[in-house]
C-alpha cells in the first residue's frame, strides 16, 4: 500500500464503482475521489490489461482441442 500511495480499501471502492456500477471518471470525482487518484487507477488498470489475456499456445498437431474442435462432455471417456 505504501508503494501505491493509497490503500486497498480506497482502490476497492473506486473499482467497485467504476467496474461494477459503471461510473464514469467524472462520476467518480463527483463521488469524492480526487481526479489524480481516479486517473492513476484507470491508467494502472489499462496498463496491466495484458495480464488478463491468455498466452499464445503453440500448435503441435493439425487440430487444437478447444480451438479447432470441441468434444462434448458425454463423448469424453
ZADO-1210 file (C-alpha; in nm, 4 decimals, padded with zeros to 6 digits):
<atoms>
<atom x="00.0000" y="00.0000" z="00.0000" code="UNK" pos="1"/>
<atom x="00.2820" y="00.2407" z="00.0792" code="UNK" pos="2"/>
<atom x="00.4324" y="00.1981" z="-00.2670" code="UNK" pos="3"/>
<atom x="00.0977" y="00.2622" z="-00.4351" code="UNK" pos="4"/>
<atom x="00.0252" y="00.5771" z="-00.2384" code="UNK" pos="5"/>
<atom x="-00.3285" y="00.4712" z="-00.1468" code="UNK" pos="6"/>
<atom x="-00.4994" y="00.1966" z="00.0486" code="UNK" pos="7"/>
<atom x="-00.6549" y="-00.1178" z="-00.0911" code="UNK" pos="8"/>
<atom x="-00.9870" y="-00.0101" z="00.0596" code="UNK" pos="9"/>
<atom x="-00.9791" y="00.3130" z="-00.1431" code="UNK" pos="10"/>
<atom x="-00.8939" y="00.1310" z="-00.4653" code="UNK" pos="11"/>
<atom x="-01.1541" y="-00.1365" z="-00.3953" code="UNK" pos="12"/>
<atom x="-01.4273" y="00.1240" z="-00.3548" code="UNK" pos="13"/>
<atom x="-01.3200" y="00.3083" z="-00.6699" code="UNK" pos="14"/>
<atom x="-01.3007" y="-00.0122" z="-00.8761" code="UNK" pos="15"/>
<atom x="-01.6395" y="-00.1241" z="-00.7489" code="UNK" pos="16"/>
<atom x="-01.7995" y="00.1998" z="-00.8622" code="UNK" pos="17"/>
<atom x="-01.6093" y="00.2136" z="-01.1911" code="UNK" pos="18"/>
<atom x="-01.6331" y="-00.1516" z="-01.2995" code="UNK" pos="19"/>
<atom x="-01.9449" y="-00.2875" z="-01.1309" code="UNK" pos="20"/>
<atom x="-02.1597" y="00.0254" z="-01.1124" code="UNK" pos="21"/>
<atom x="-02.0338" y="00.1755" z="-01.4428" code="UNK" pos="22"/>
<atom x="-01.9432" y="00.5163" z="-01.3010" code="UNK" pos="23"/>
<atom x="-01.7598" y="00.7444" z="-01.5406" code="UNK" pos="24"/>
<atom x="-01.4353" y="00.9116" z="-01.4290" code="UNK" pos="25"/>
<atom x="-01.6335" y="01.2336" z="-01.3817" code="UNK" pos="26"/>
<atom x="-01.8852" y="01.0483" z="-01.1631" code="UNK" pos="27"/>
<atom x="-01.6003" y="00.9080" z="-00.9531" code="UNK" pos="28"/>
<atom x="-01.4631" y="01.2575" z="-00.8940" code="UNK" pos="29"/>
<atom x="-01.8136" y="01.3766" z="-00.8037" code="UNK" pos="30"/>
<atom x="-01.8366" y="01.0824" z="-00.5591" code="UNK" pos="31"/>
<atom x="-01.5415" y="01.2256" z="-00.3665" code="UNK" pos="32"/>
<atom x="-01.2299" y="01.0718" z="-00.5213" code="UNK" pos="33"/>
<atom x="-00.9540" y="01.3059" z="-00.6315" code="UNK" pos="34"/>
<atom x="-00.9101" y="01.3425" z="-01.0060" code="UNK" pos="35"/>
<atom x="-00.5437" y="01.2449" z="-00.9749" code="UNK" pos="36"/>
<atom x="-00.6339" y="00.9252" z="-00.7889" code="UNK" pos="37"/>
<atom x="-00.9026" y="00.8320" z="-01.0433" code="UNK" pos="38"/>
<atom x="-00.6695" y="00.8879" z="-01.3387" code="UNK" pos="39"/>
<atom x="-00.3867" y="00.6967" z="-01.1696" code="UNK" pos="40"/>
<atom x="-00.6020" y="00.3899" z="-01.1014" code="UNK" pos="41"/>
<atom x="-00.7542" y="00.3909" z="-01.4510" code="UNK" pos="42"/>
<atom x="-00.4067" y="00.4219" z="-01.6020" code="UNK" pos="43"/>
<atom x="-00.2785" y="00.1267" z="-01.3974" code="UNK" pos="44"/>
<atom x="-00.5765" y="-00.0910" z="-01.4907" code="UNK" pos="45"/>
<atom x="-00.5325" y="-00.0162" z="-01.8604" code="UNK" pos="46"/>
<atom x="-00.1550" y="-00.0606" z="-01.8444" code="UNK" pos="47"/>
<atom x="-00.1967" y="-00.4069" z="-01.6885" code="UNK" pos="48"/>
<atom x="-00.4791" y="-00.5247" z="-01.9144" code="UNK" pos="49"/>
<atom x="-00.2394" y="-00.7582" z="-02.0983" code="UNK" pos="50"/>
<atom x="-00.2183" y="-00.9747" z="-01.7856" code="UNK" pos="51"/>
<atom x="-00.5817" y="-01.0781" z="-01.8353" code="UNK" pos="52"/>
<atom x="-00.5194" y="-01.2289" z="-02.1785" code="UNK" pos="53"/>
<atom x="-00.4259" y="-01.5917" z="-02.2250" code="UNK" pos="54"/>
<atom x="-00.0804" y="-01.6544" z="-02.3689" code="UNK" pos="55"/>
<atom x="-00.0456" y="-01.7868" z="-02.7233" code="UNK" pos="56"/>
<atom x="-00.0248" y="-02.1652" z="-02.7434" code="UNK" pos="57"/>
<atom x="00.1984" y="-02.3468" z="-02.9884" code="UNK" pos="58"/>
<atom x="00.0016" y="-02.5652" z="-03.2259" code="UNK" pos="59"/>
<atom x="00.1569" y="-02.9117" z="-03.2274" code="UNK" pos="60"/>
<atom x="-00.0926" y="-03.1003" z="-03.4407" code="UNK" pos="61"/>
<atom x="-00.3425" y="-03.0407" z="-03.7166" code="UNK" pos="62"/>
<atom x="-00.6174" y="-02.9639" z="-03.4671" code="UNK" pos="63"/>
<atom x="-00.6118" y="-02.7966" z="-03.1300" code="UNK" pos="64"/>
<atom x="-00.8619" y="-02.9137" z="-02.8691" code="UNK" pos="65"/>
<atom x="-01.0897" y="-02.6332" z="-02.7586" code="UNK" pos="66"/>
<atom x="-00.9977" y="-02.4194" z="-03.0576" code="UNK" pos="67"/>
<atom x="-01.0383" y="-02.6100" z="-03.3847" code="UNK" pos="68"/>
<atom x="-01.2916" y="-02.8554" z="-03.2482" code="UNK" pos="69"/>
<atom x="-01.4869" y="-02.9136" z="-02.9313" code="UNK" pos="70"/>
<atom x="-01.5522" y="-03.2511" z="-02.7742" code="UNK" pos="71"/>
<atom x="-01.8862" y="-03.2769" z="-02.5959" code="UNK" pos="72"/>
<atom x="-01.8513" y="-03.3839" z="-02.2346" code="UNK" pos="73"/>
<atom x="-02.0529" y="-03.7020" z="-02.2930" code="UNK" pos="74"/>
<atom x="-01.8027" y="-03.8235" z="-02.5562" code="UNK" pos="75"/>
<atom x="-01.5016" y="-03.7875" z="-02.3295" code="UNK" pos="76"/>
<atom x="-01.4133" y="-04.1172" z="-02.1675" code="UNK" pos="77"/>
</atoms>
